[in-house]
Amino acid sequence: MSTGVTRGRRSSIIDFVRRNNSRKQKLLLYGNLYSPPCRIVSITLECLNLKYKLMEIWPLKGEHQTPEFLEMNPQHTIPVLKDGDDFTLSESRAIAVYLVEQFGKDGKLLPSNDPEKHAKVIQMLHFDATVFWPAVKALTFPYLLKQGPPPQEVFDAVNEALKTVSSLVRGGFVGSKAHMTLADLAFMATYSSLRASKLVDHKSFWYVEAWFKRCKNQIPRYDHCNGKGAKDFGKVIRERKAELEQ
């Protein structure tokens, strides 16, 4: 009888491992790495050492409006994460939180046992979603879409956001002075894109630059998950800006 119980336990463990491994293999990220929100997810995936497949979707080509994509995400936005056959999630920061809570092990990216530290990281994710990224988007997208240069108040809003970021990261990281959190990963996707566009004097924000270098050195395969995409994004913005100024 004991042998049967042992075999049953082994079988359950083996089945669990197989299901878990199979699930990890099925992580699909729909989007592209030009997109800063998509790079929030790709950075998170790399920090968690998760295998995934990038399924490229290009909104400027209308690929986010196909019936197949709209079935996954009626909001027709990128990124979208598909985990296995049954679970689909949109909104970059929600995806990042899901990945950390589902697959994270050490609790550093999003502390789970300390409500105050957890709340601080969530607060900073909201700041990125509602202040920092919207300011950067308002500055860069008029060039991306060839609409013309934005008004001065847009530049002022970006500089004001950078002043806030500077105070947040002075001597440490976003949401934690001791180590990177999920908020740092979101800020990195946003700031690296702004930095590469060269639309503001980023070198004047010394604390932000020092923080950027700290994070860059700690993010696995940085160029793959964020660096190249940010450079490509910035290059397009600079080229479109030059075209508009001719």
JOTA-V257420 format. One record per pair of residues at least 12 apart in sequence whose ideal C-beta (glycine too) atoms are under 6 Angstrom apart, sorted by the first residue. I is the first residue (numbers start at 1). GAP is how many residues later the second one is. D is the distance in Angstrom with one decimal. If there is no record, write none. Layout:
# JOTA-V257420
I & GAP & D
I & GAP & D
This chain:
# JOTA-V257420
23 & 61 & 5.0
24 & 27 & 5.9
26 & 58 & 4.9
27 & 25 & 4.0
27 & 56 & 5.7
28 & 25 & 5.4
28 & 27 & 5.4
28 & 54 & 4.2
29 & 12 & 5.8
29 & 23 & 5.3
29 & 25 & 5.2
29 & 50 & 5.9
29 & 52 & 5.8
30 & 25 & 4.7
30 & 27 & 5.0
30 & 50 & 4.2
31 & 26 & 5.5
31 & 47 & 3.6
31 & 48 & 3.7
32 & 24 & 5.2
32 & 26 & 5.9
33 & 196 & 3.4
34 & 195 & 5.7
34 & 198 & 5.5
34 & 199 & 4.9
35 & 43 & 5.9
36 & 153 & 4.5
36 & 154 & 5.6
36 & 157 & 4.5
37 & 55 & 3.8
38 & 40 & 5.7
38 & 41 & 4.3
39 & 150 & 4.2
39 & 187 & 4.9
39 & 190 & 5.3
40 & 52 & 4.3
40 & 56 & 5.5
40 & 146 & 5.0
40 & 149 & 4.6
41 & 38 & 5.0
41 & 51 & 5.5
41 & 54 & 5.1
41 & 55 & 6.0
42 & 183 & 4.3
43 & 142 & 4.6
43 & 176 & 6.0
43 & 182 & 5.0
43 & 183 & 5.2
44 & 52 & 4.4
44 & 55 & 5.2
44 & 141 & 5.6
46 & 174 & 4.7
46 & 175 & 5.3
46 & 179 & 4.3
48 & 55 & 5.1
50 & 53 & 5.9
57 & 21 & 5.4
64 & 12 & 4.6
72 & 16 & 5.1
73 & 17 & 4.6
79 & 13 & 5.5
81 & 14 & 4.6
93 & 32 & 4.9
93 & 36 & 5.7
96 & 86 & 5.6
100 & 82 & 5.9
108 & 71 & 5.3
109 & 72 & 5.6
109 & 73 & 4.7
110 & 72 & 5.0
120 & 55 & 4.6
121 & 54 & 4.4
121 & 60 & 4.7
121 & 61 & 5.6
121 & 62 & 5.0
124 & 50 & 5.0
124 & 51 & 4.5
124 & 59 & 3.5
125 & 58 & 5.4
125 & 61 & 5.7
128 & 58 & 4.4
128 & 59 & 5.7
128 & 62 & 5.9
131 & 30 & 5.7
132 & 29 & 5.0
132 & 58 & 5.3
133 & 57 & 4.8
135 & 22 & 4.6
135 & 23 & 4.8
135 & 26 & 4.5
136 & 54 & 5.5
136 & 58 & 4.7
138 & 16 & 5.0
139 & 15 & 5.3
139 & 19 & 5.1
139 & 60 & 5.8
140 & 57 & 5.5
140 & 97 & 5.2
143 & 94 & 5.0
143 & 97 & 4.5
143 & 98 & 4.8
146 & 94 & 5.9
158 & 42 & 5.8
162 & 43 & 5.2
165 & 43 & 5.5
166 & 39 & 5.3
166 & 41 & 4.5
166 & 42 & 5.1
169 & 38 & 5.8
169 & 42 & 3.8
170 & 37 & 4.7
174 & 13 & 5.3
180 & 35 & 6.0
180 & 38 & 5.8
184 & 31 & 5.4
188 & 27 & 5.3
192 & 34 & 6.0
192 & 38 & 3.8
193 & 37 & 5.1
193 & 40 & 5.0
196 & 34 & 4.7
196 & 35 & 5.3
196 & 38 & 2.5
197 & 37 & 4.5
197 & 40 & 4.2
